[in-house]
Amino acid sequence: MRRLLCIVSLTLVSQAQATSCGPAAFGWSAKRAELIVQAEVVRIVPSTRPGITPPLYMDVRVLSTYLGKAPARVLRVRGDDGNAPYPYITNYPVGTRWILGLEKRNFPRGERLPGNLYAPVGCTGQGLLVSGGWTHGVWSPLRGDQLVPLGGLKARIRQVRARSEEELRRSLRW
């Protein structure tokens, strides 16, 4: 019975996360990202690949940058095709604003992505939803959702990036 409950729980969690990998906290994304932006979803790009039904990309307008330098005002962000550790693009409605940790490496081979194409840092969940002057999301998996004011976000990202992997692991209670 315990085994069945465990399997059901894991299935529900994986479906709730809407990604083909286990979830991780945004703190990990902040540590590993090449670019962290506040962006508004402006367009969901339908898939043109045969056999791939979910949209694979979204176009986002960069509203502000917390780490790195965005090469353009509009970026294209890759999503999950069922075999990649990224969130499904359908989780990002047009018009919503997010803090996204992004990188130029593609899964699984790690090749550099061309032009303005980015991918979320693998297995990091959706990012942080922006509402008013606050971000809402999971910085630490065991602390649950946390509200962080936008005004304090840059300092929090700097703080996370300054920590060693071991310190980060302890601080996120991993």
Secondary structure as UniProt FT lines:
FT   HELIX           2..17
FT   HELIX           26..32
FT   STRAND          35..45
FT   TURN            50..51
FT   STRAND          57..67
FT   STRAND          74..78
FT   HELIX           89..91
FT   TURN            94..95
FT   STRAND          97..103
FT   TURN            107..109
FT   TURN            115..116
FT   STRAND          117..120
FT   TURN            122..123
FT   TURN            125..126
FT   STRAND          128..131
FT   TURN            132..133
FT   STRAND          134..140
FT   TURN            141..143
FT   STRAND          144..149
FT   HELIX           150..162
FT   HELIX           165..171
FT   TURN            172..173
//
